[in-house]
Amino acid sequence: MLTEERHRYIQALLTRQSVVKSQALMAALDASESTIRRDLADMESAGQLRRIHGGAERIDASLVELSVQEKATQALLEKQQIAQAAVKLLKPHQTIFLDAGTSTAQMIPLLAEREVTVVTTGVDNASQLADYGIATRLLGGSVKPTTKALIGATTVQQMEACRFDFAFIGANGVHLKYGLTTPDQEEAAVKAAAIRQAKTAVILADPTKFGQVSFARFAPISAGIILTTALGDIATYYEDQTNIKEVHA
């Protein structure tokens, strides 16, 4: 197979998944380890991917954050499975923080029978929590239009006066080196504050978030329990992280 054909194959594969493994590429392309290593190095130089241990990961070329409506239908089944696992961690009468976002929103219908108090920065989440009759406290701040999240100094200040049994947090990127990231610095500050104020932080991250790096880092990858699905399809080195838990339907 010609070099250009191998490069096209690798690039096409990275449009469907965030990480490719060298061993899998060697088998699929019937190529030697040195050939694949050279291909990945050439493609990295061309800005087409980022090499990592054991393979390569997709470069997220855009820092533009999708709206809540655009995110809502992405990886929906995975988000529902992760939400079910997250809710199972709870005990009655606990106080939890629920981050704004579509992953955490999947937890809301499951919280109605859990007898918990929910503190949130999500405007849409607060409305839905009220619809389910769940005890809810909405923090103050400025509303970010794309995510309907409350952000700013007021939000962080009010967060620092709270204590949570659990903080359930969404992330745009989960990366071994660059940690947990989100596109907005102010939203990152709110997430970081919530993690600090919680006994246990739980990150809800479907497989598309792994290997991705967004603009603002809010915590290291070790900051809490990370719930995801199909961990074996992501990358071997994530399997070695004891705080990453694979959930099943």
LOVEXDREN-29695 format. One record per residue (C-alpha): residue in one letter; y, z, x. Coordinates in steps of 0.25 Angstrom, whole numbers, plus 2048, in hexadecimal, padded with zeros to 3 digits. Each point is the difference from the previous one (the first is absolute). Example, Ala and Ser with C-alpha at 12.3 -4.5 7.8 and 13.67 -1.06 7.14 Angstrom:
BEGIN
A7EE81F831/S80E7FE806/
% end
This chain:
BEGIN
M800800800/L80E7FC805/T80A80B804/E8097FC7F4/E7F58017F6/R7FD80E805/H80E8047FF/R8017FA7F2/Y7F48087FC/I80580D805/Q80D7FE7FA/A7FA7FD7F2/L7F780C801/L80C809803/T8077FB7F3/R7F48067F8/Q7FE80D808/S809809809/V7F780180C/V7F67F7806/K7F580580A/S7FD7F880D/Q7F18027FE/A8007FA7F2/L8097F4806/M7F67FE80B/A7F57FE7F5/A8087F87F6/L8057F680B/D7F4800809/A80980480C/S7FF80980C/E80880D801/S8097FA80B/T8037F47F7/I8048097F4/R808809809/R8087F4805/D8027FB7F2/L80680D7FC/A80980280C/D8057F27FD/M8038027F2/E80680E803/S80A7F880A/A8037F77F4/G80380B7F7/Q7F57FD7F7/L7F980E801/R7FF80D807/R7F5803809/I7F980E7FE/H7F3806806/G7F47F87FB/G8087F57FA/A80E7FD7FA/E8088037F4/R80A7F87F7/I80E801803/D8088047F3/A80C7F6802/S8088057F4/L80780E7FF/V8057FC7F2/E7F980A7F6/L7FA7FB7F3/S8058067F3/V7F880A7F8/Q7FC7F57F6/E7FB7F780C/K7F880B806/A7FA8047F3/T7F57F67FF/Q7FC7FF80F/A7F3807804/L7FF8067F2/L7F2804800/E80180680E/K80C8087FC/Q7F88057F3/Q7F4804809/I80980880A/A8088077F5/Q7F38057FA/A7FC80680D/A80D806802/V8008077F2/K7F3806803/L80680880C/L8088087F6/K7FE80E7F9/P8078057F4/H80E806800/Q8037F980E/T80E7FB803/I8007F2806/F80A7F5805/L7FE7F27FB/D8067F5808/A8077F57F9/G7F77F3800/T7F57F87FA/S7F5807807/T80480E7FC/A8037FB7F2/Q7F17FD7FE/M7FE80F801/I8098047F4/P7F67FD7F4/L7F6808807/L80980C802/A8018037F1/E7F480A800/R80280680D/E80B80B7FC/V8097FD80C/T80F800802/V8057F3806/V80D7FE809/T8037F2802/T80B7F7805/G7FB7F47F8/V8097FD7F4/D7F57F77F9/N7F680B804/A80880B7F9/S8017F87F4/Q7F17FD7FF/L7FC80F804/A8098047F4/D7F97F67F7/Y7F3807804/G80580E7FD/I7FF80480F/A80980B805/T80A7F8808/R80C803809/L8097F4805/L80880280D/G80E7FB801/G8067F6808/S8047F1800/V7F67F67FA/K7FB7F5809/P7FF7F37F7/T7F47FA805/T7F680C800/K8088087F5/A7FF80C80B/L80A80B802/I80580080E/G80B806808/A80580D806/T8008077F2/T7F17FC7FE/V7FC80580E/Q80880D7FE/Q7F98037F2/M7F37FD806/E80180A80B/A80280B7F5/C7F27FC7FB/R7F2804804/F7F47F77FB/D7F1802800/F7FE7F1802/A80A7F5803/F7FB7F27FC/I8077F6808/G8007F0800/A8027F880D/N8037F1803/G7F980180D/V7F5808807/H7FF7FD80F/L7F880880A/K80C7FF80A/Y80C7FF7F7/G7FC80A7F6/L8048007F1/T80B7F77FD/T8097FB7F4/P80C7F6800/D80B80A7FD/Q80580B809/E8058087F5/E7F37FF7F8/A7F980480D/A80880C801/V7FC8057F2/K7F17FD803/A80180880D/A80680C7F9/A7F68007F6/I7F580080A/R80680C807/Q8018087F3/A7F27FD7FC/K7F3809804/T7F97F2800/A8057F2801/V7F87F57FA/I8037F1803/L7FC7F67F6/A7FE7F3807/D7F87F47FB/P7FA7F780B/T80B7F6801/K80980B806/F7F880280C/G8057F980D/Q80D7FE7FA/V80D806805/S80D8017F8/F80E804805/A80180F7FF/R7F580A805/F7FF80C7F7/A7F3807806/P7F57FE80A/I7F37FB7FB/S7FA80E802/A80A8067F6/G7F78027F5/I7F37FB7F9/I8007F17FE/L7F97FA7F4/T7FC7F2800/T7F57F67FC/A7F77F7808/L80380780D/G7F57F8807/D8077F37FD/I80D805807/A7FD80380F/T7F6808807/Y80A809807/Y8058057F3/E7F28047FD/D80280A80B/Q80B8077FA/T7FA80C7F9/N80C8027F6/I7FE7F27FA/K7F78017F4/E7F97F47FA/V7FF8017F0/H7F67F97F7/A8017FD7F1/
% end
